[in-house]
Amino acid sequence: MLNFTWNVFSQTGSVDTYLLFKELEKENLERPDGLEEEIARFDFPIL
């Protein structure tokens, strides 16, 4: 999710997208338990 948000910001220069990126980055640092991996697992379950 961080990569996607950063790519959108870099293409658009949207301040709102940058602020969203920083918020997600902060949450990711506060929760180093692999939240993004957990979300990805829900999106693409291993069968």
PyMOL Python script that loads the backbone (N, CA, C, O; Angstrom):
from pymol import cmd

cmd.read_pdbstr("""\
ATOM      1  N   MET A   1       0.817  -1.183   0.000  1.00  0.00           N
ATOM      2  CA  MET A   1       0.000   0.000   0.000  1.00  0.00           C
ATOM      3  C   MET A   1       0.866   1.254   0.000  1.00  0.00           C
ATOM      4  O   MET A   1       0.523   2.254  -0.631  1.00  0.00           O
ATOM      5  N   LEU A   2       1.983   1.196   0.705  1.00  0.00           N
ATOM      6  CA  LEU A   2       2.873   2.353   0.721  1.00  0.00           C
ATOM      7  C   LEU A   2       3.406   2.652  -0.676  1.00  0.00           C
ATOM      8  O   LEU A   2       3.446   3.807  -1.098  1.00  0.00           O
ATOM      9  N   ASN A   3       3.809   1.616  -1.383  1.00  0.00           N
ATOM     10  CA  ASN A   3       4.341   1.818  -2.733  1.00  0.00           C
ATOM     11  C   ASN A   3       3.298   2.426  -3.654  1.00  0.00           C
ATOM     12  O   ASN A   3       3.602   3.337  -4.424  1.00  0.00           O
ATOM     13  N   PHE A   4       2.079   1.933  -3.582  1.00  0.00           N
ATOM     14  CA  PHE A   4       1.007   2.460  -4.420  1.00  0.00           C
ATOM     15  C   PHE A   4       0.759   3.927  -4.118  1.00  0.00           C
ATOM     16  O   PHE A   4       0.655   4.746  -5.031  1.00  0.00           O
ATOM     17  N   THR A   5       0.663   4.260  -2.828  1.00  0.00           N
ATOM     18  CA  THR A   5       0.403   5.635  -2.426  1.00  0.00           C
ATOM     19  C   THR A   5       1.539   6.546  -2.881  1.00  0.00           C
ATOM     20  O   THR A   5       1.293   7.649  -3.369  1.00  0.00           O
ATOM     21  N   TRP A   6       2.781   6.088  -2.723  1.00  0.00           N
ATOM     22  CA  TRP A   6       3.918   6.900  -3.157  1.00  0.00           C
ATOM     23  C   TRP A   6       3.898   7.099  -4.670  1.00  0.00           C
ATOM     24  O   TRP A   6       4.170   8.198  -5.155  1.00  0.00           O
ATOM     25  N   ASN A   7       3.577   6.048  -5.415  1.00  0.00           N
ATOM     26  CA  ASN A   7       3.515   6.166  -6.875  1.00  0.00           C
ATOM     27  C   ASN A   7       2.443   7.155  -7.311  1.00  0.00           C
ATOM     28  O   ASN A   7       2.667   7.937  -8.234  1.00  0.00           O
ATOM     29  N   VAL A   8       1.290   7.133  -6.668  1.00  0.00           N
ATOM     30  CA  VAL A   8       0.228   8.090  -6.992  1.00  0.00           C
ATOM     31  C   VAL A   8       0.703   9.507  -6.698  1.00  0.00           C
ATOM     32  O   VAL A   8       0.500  10.417  -7.502  1.00  0.00           O
ATOM     33  N   PHE A   9       1.340   9.691  -5.535  1.00  0.00           N
ATOM     34  CA  PHE A   9       1.858  11.018  -5.201  1.00  0.00           C
ATOM     35  C   PHE A   9       2.900  11.486  -6.213  1.00  0.00           C
ATOM     36  O   PHE A   9       2.860  12.629  -6.667  1.00  0.00           O
ATOM     37  N   SER A  10       3.831  10.603  -6.565  1.00  0.00           N
ATOM     38  CA  SER A  10       4.912  11.015  -7.468  1.00  0.00           C
ATOM     39  C   SER A  10       4.378  11.361  -8.858  1.00  0.00           C
ATOM     40  O   SER A  10       4.979  12.169  -9.565  1.00  0.00           O
ATOM     41  N   GLN A  11       3.262  10.763  -9.253  1.00  0.00           N
ATOM     42  CA  GLN A  11       2.688  11.054 -10.561  1.00  0.00           C
ATOM     43  C   GLN A  11       1.787  12.286 -10.541  1.00  0.00           C
ATOM     44  O   GLN A  11       1.690  12.999 -11.540  1.00  0.00           O
ATOM     45  N   THR A  12       1.126  12.540  -9.410  1.00  0.00           N
ATOM     46  CA  THR A  12       0.152  13.629  -9.357  1.00  0.00           C
ATOM     47  C   THR A  12       0.648  14.847  -8.595  1.00  0.00           C
ATOM     48  O   THR A  12       0.222  15.968  -8.874  1.00  0.00           O
ATOM     49  N   GLY A  13       1.543  14.640  -7.638  1.00  0.00           N
ATOM     50  CA  GLY A  13       1.992  15.743  -6.802  1.00  0.00           C
ATOM     51  C   GLY A  13       0.941  16.191  -5.806  1.00  0.00           C
ATOM     52  O   GLY A  13       1.037  17.286  -5.251  1.00  0.00           O
ATOM     53  N   SER A  14      -0.060  15.357  -5.574  1.00  0.00           N
ATOM     54  CA  SER A  14      -1.154  15.685  -4.665  1.00  0.00           C
ATOM     55  C   SER A  14      -0.675  15.732  -3.218  1.00  0.00           C
ATOM     56  O   SER A  14      -0.097  14.772  -2.708  1.00  0.00           O
ATOM     57  N   VAL A  15      -0.927  16.865  -2.567  1.00  0.00           N
ATOM     58  CA  VAL A  15      -0.542  17.012  -1.170  1.00  0.00           C
ATOM     59  C   VAL A  15      -1.329  16.040  -0.299  1.00  0.00           C
ATOM     60  O   VAL A  15      -0.779  15.471   0.644  1.00  0.00           O
ATOM     61  N   ASP A  16      -2.603  15.845  -0.603  1.00  0.00           N
ATOM     62  CA  ASP A  16      -3.428  14.913   0.170  1.00  0.00           C
ATOM     63  C   ASP A  16      -2.872  13.492   0.096  1.00  0.00           C
ATOM     64  O   ASP A  16      -2.864  12.774   1.096  1.00  0.00           O
ATOM     65  N   THR A  17      -2.412  13.090  -1.073  1.00  0.00           N
ATOM     66  CA  THR A  17      -1.844  11.757  -1.226  1.00  0.00           C
ATOM     67  C   THR A  17      -0.548  11.630  -0.438  1.00  0.00           C
ATOM     68  O   THR A  17      -0.277  10.583   0.151  1.00  0.00           O
ATOM     69  N   TYR A  18       0.258  12.698  -0.426  1.00  0.00           N
ATOM     70  CA  TYR A  18       1.493  12.680   0.351  1.00  0.00           C
ATOM     71  C   TYR A  18       1.186  12.548   1.840  1.00  0.00           C
ATOM     72  O   TYR A  18       1.845  11.786   2.547  1.00  0.00           O
ATOM     73  N   LEU A  19       0.194  13.285   2.312  1.00  0.00           N
ATOM     74  CA  LEU A  19      -0.184  13.202   3.720  1.00  0.00           C
ATOM     75  C   LEU A  19      -0.702  11.813   4.065  1.00  0.00           C
ATOM     76  O   LEU A  19      -0.422  11.300   5.149  1.00  0.00           O
ATOM     77  N   LEU A  20      -1.457  11.199   3.155  1.00  0.00           N
ATOM     78  CA  LEU A  20      -1.919   9.829   3.358  1.00  0.00           C
ATOM     79  C   LEU A  20      -0.722   8.887   3.424  1.00  0.00           C
ATOM     80  O   LEU A  20      -0.678   8.001   4.278  1.00  0.00           O
ATOM     81  N   PHE A  21       0.244   9.068   2.534  1.00  0.00           N
ATOM     82  CA  PHE A  21       1.452   8.246   2.550  1.00  0.00           C
ATOM     83  C   PHE A  21       2.164   8.348   3.889  1.00  0.00           C
ATOM     84  O   PHE A  21       2.551   7.329   4.462  1.00  0.00           O
ATOM     85  N   LYS A  22       2.343   9.571   4.401  1.00  0.00           N
ATOM     86  CA  LYS A  22       3.034   9.762   5.671  1.00  0.00           C
ATOM     87  C   LYS A  22       2.254   9.123   6.818  1.00  0.00           C
ATOM     88  O   LYS A  22       2.856   8.567   7.737  1.00  0.00           O
ATOM     89  N   GLU A  23       0.929   9.195   6.777  1.00  0.00           N
ATOM     90  CA  GLU A  23       0.108   8.575   7.814  1.00  0.00           C
ATOM     91  C   GLU A  23       0.248   7.054   7.778  1.00  0.00           C
ATOM     92  O   GLU A  23       0.390   6.414   8.820  1.00  0.00           O
ATOM     93  N   LEU A  24       0.209   6.486   6.593  1.00  0.00           N
ATOM     94  CA  LEU A  24       0.384   5.037   6.450  1.00  0.00           C
ATOM     95  C   LEU A  24       1.778   4.607   6.873  1.00  0.00           C
ATOM     96  O   LEU A  24       1.948   3.563   7.503  1.00  0.00           O
ATOM     97  N   GLU A  25       2.778   5.413   6.527  1.00  0.00           N
ATOM     98  CA  GLU A  25       4.153   5.110   6.909  1.00  0.00           C
ATOM     99  C   GLU A  25       4.301   5.117   8.430  1.00  0.00           C
ATOM    100  O   GLU A  25       4.966   4.251   8.998  1.00  0.00           O
ATOM    101  N   LYS A  26       3.687   6.085   9.074  1.00  0.00           N
ATOM    102  CA  LYS A  26       3.748   6.175  10.533  1.00  0.00           C
ATOM    103  C   LYS A  26       3.072   4.960  11.175  1.00  0.00           C
ATOM    104  O   LYS A  26       3.607   4.378  12.119  1.00  0.00           O
ATOM    105  N   GLU A  27       1.900   4.580  10.665  1.00  0.00           N
ATOM    106  CA  GLU A  27       1.204   3.407  11.194  1.00  0.00           C
ATOM    107  C   GLU A  27       2.031   2.148  10.980  1.00  0.00           C
ATOM    108  O   GLU A  27       2.054   1.263  11.836  1.00  0.00           O
ATOM    109  N   ASN A  28       2.705   2.067   9.846  1.00  0.00           N
ATOM    110  CA  ASN A  28       3.528   0.901   9.544  1.00  0.00           C
ATOM    111  C   ASN A  28       4.700   0.803  10.513  1.00  0.00           C
ATOM    112  O   ASN A  28       5.079  -0.298  10.914  1.00  0.00           O
ATOM    113  N   LEU A  29       5.274   1.934  10.891  1.00  0.00           N
ATOM    114  CA  LEU A  29       6.375   1.931  11.856  1.00  0.00           C
ATOM    115  C   LEU A  29       5.888   1.567  13.255  1.00  0.00           C
ATOM    116  O   LEU A  29       6.608   0.926  14.020  1.00  0.00           O
ATOM    117  N   GLU A  30       4.665   1.976  13.586  1.00  0.00           N
ATOM    118  CA  GLU A  30       4.104   1.668  14.897  1.00  0.00           C
ATOM    119  C   GLU A  30       3.696   0.212  15.007  1.00  0.00           C
ATOM    120  O   GLU A  30       3.662  -0.338  16.108  1.00  0.00           O
ATOM    121  N   ARG A  31       3.382  -0.431  13.870  1.00  0.00           N
ATOM    122  CA  ARG A  31       2.923  -1.816  13.858  1.00  0.00           C
ATOM    123  C   ARG A  31       3.846  -2.662  12.990  1.00  0.00           C
ATOM    124  O   ARG A  31       3.477  -3.025  11.873  1.00  0.00           O
ATOM    125  N   PRO A  32       5.022  -2.977  13.478  1.00  0.00           N
ATOM    126  CA  PRO A  32       5.963  -3.755  12.662  1.00  0.00           C
ATOM    127  C   PRO A  32       5.621  -5.246  12.607  1.00  0.00           C
ATOM    128  O   PRO A  32       6.497  -6.075  12.358  1.00  0.00           O
ATOM    129  N   ASP A  33       4.374  -5.581  12.834  1.00  0.00           N
ATOM    130  CA  ASP A  33       3.971  -6.987  12.874  1.00  0.00           C
ATOM    131  C   ASP A  33       3.571  -7.517  11.502  1.00  0.00           C
ATOM    132  O   ASP A  33       2.928  -8.563  11.415  1.00  0.00           O
ATOM    133  N   GLY A  34       3.936  -6.818  10.430  1.00  0.00           N
ATOM    134  CA  GLY A  34       3.635  -7.312   9.096  1.00  0.00           C
ATOM    135  C   GLY A  34       2.196  -7.090   8.693  1.00  0.00           C
ATOM    136  O   GLY A  34       1.588  -7.959   8.067  1.00  0.00           O
ATOM    137  N   LEU A  35       1.642  -5.948   9.037  1.00  0.00           N
ATOM    138  CA  LEU A  35       0.249  -5.664   8.714  1.00  0.00           C
ATOM    139  C   LEU A  35      -0.002  -5.732   7.217  1.00  0.00           C
ATOM    140  O   LEU A  35      -1.021  -6.269   6.784  1.00  0.00           O
ATOM    141  N   GLU A  36       0.916  -5.193   6.420  1.00  0.00           N
ATOM    142  CA  GLU A  36       0.725  -5.231   4.976  1.00  0.00           C
ATOM    143  C   GLU A  36       0.736  -6.658   4.462  1.00  0.00           C
ATOM    144  O   GLU A  36      -0.028  -6.995   3.558  1.00  0.00           O
ATOM    145  N   GLU A  37       1.592  -7.502   5.026  1.00  0.00           N
ATOM    146  CA  GLU A  37       1.607  -8.904   4.626  1.00  0.00           C
ATOM    147  C   GLU A  37       0.292  -9.577   4.998  1.00  0.00           C
ATOM    148  O   GLU A  37      -0.221 -10.404   4.245  1.00  0.00           O
ATOM    149  N   GLU A  38      -0.250  -9.225   6.155  1.00  0.00           N
ATOM    150  CA  GLU A  38      -1.521  -9.795   6.590  1.00  0.00           C
ATOM    151  C   GLU A  38      -2.638  -9.386   5.640  1.00  0.00           C
ATOM    152  O   GLU A  38      -3.479 -10.210   5.282  1.00  0.00           O
ATOM    153  N   ILE A  39      -2.655  -8.133   5.233  1.00  0.00           N
ATOM    154  CA  ILE A  39      -3.673  -7.641   4.305  1.00  0.00           C
ATOM    155  C   ILE A  39      -3.518  -8.345   2.962  1.00  0.00           C
ATOM    156  O   ILE A  39      -4.512  -8.742   2.355  1.00  0.00           O
ATOM    157  N   ALA A  40      -2.297  -8.502   2.497  1.00  0.00           N
ATOM    158  CA  ALA A  40      -2.051  -9.177   1.219  1.00  0.00           C
ATOM    159  C   ALA A  40      -2.533 -10.619   1.277  1.00  0.00           C
ATOM    160  O   ALA A  40      -3.044 -11.147   0.289  1.00  0.00           O
ATOM    161  N   ARG A  41      -2.373 -11.251   2.422  1.00  0.00           N
ATOM    162  CA  ARG A  41      -2.813 -12.633   2.571  1.00  0.00           C
ATOM    163  C   ARG A  41      -4.328 -12.722   2.415  1.00  0.00           C
ATOM    164  O   ARG A  41      -4.831 -13.689   1.843  1.00  0.00           O
ATOM    165  N   PHE A  42      -5.058 -11.732   2.913  1.00  0.00           N
ATOM    166  CA  PHE A  42      -6.507 -11.724   2.749  1.00  0.00           C
ATOM    167  C   PHE A  42      -6.901 -11.503   1.297  1.00  0.00           C
ATOM    168  O   PHE A  42      -7.882 -12.069   0.817  1.00  0.00           O
ATOM    169  N   ASP A  43      -6.128 -10.676   0.603  1.00  0.00           N
ATOM    170  CA  ASP A  43      -6.411 -10.397  -0.801  1.00  0.00           C
ATOM    171  C   ASP A  43      -6.099 -11.598  -1.682  1.00  0.00           C
ATOM    172  O   ASP A  43      -6.819 -11.867  -2.644  1.00  0.00           O
ATOM    173  N   PHE A  44      -5.018 -12.329  -1.355  1.00  0.00           N
ATOM    174  CA  PHE A  44      -4.570 -13.453  -2.164  1.00  0.00           C
ATOM    175  C   PHE A  44      -4.309 -14.659  -1.258  1.00  0.00           C
ATOM    176  O   PHE A  44      -3.156 -14.964  -0.954  1.00  0.00           O
ATOM    177  N   PRO A  45      -5.353 -15.332  -0.835  1.00  0.00           N
ATOM    178  CA  PRO A  45      -5.146 -16.469   0.069  1.00  0.00           C
ATOM    179  C   PRO A  45      -4.366 -17.597  -0.614  1.00  0.00           C
ATOM    180  O   PRO A  45      -4.555 -17.886  -1.796  1.00  0.00           O
ATOM    181  N   ILE A  46      -3.496 -18.214   0.160  1.00  0.00           N
ATOM    182  CA  ILE A  46      -2.741 -19.358  -0.332  1.00  0.00           C
ATOM    183  C   ILE A  46      -3.607 -20.601  -0.210  1.00  0.00           C
ATOM    184  O   ILE A  46      -4.086 -20.942   0.871  1.00  0.00           O
ATOM    185  N   LEU A  47      -3.794 -21.259  -1.324  1.00  0.00           N
ATOM    186  CA  LEU A  47      -4.670 -22.432  -1.333  1.00  0.00           C
ATOM    187  C   LEU A  47      -3.908 -23.696  -1.119  1.00  0.00           C
ATOM    188  O   LEU A  47      -4.497 -24.777  -1.099  1.00  0.00           O
TER     189      LEU A  47
END
""", "prot")
cmd.dss("prot")
cmd.show_as("cartoon", "prot")
cmd.util.cbc("prot")
cmd.orient("prot")
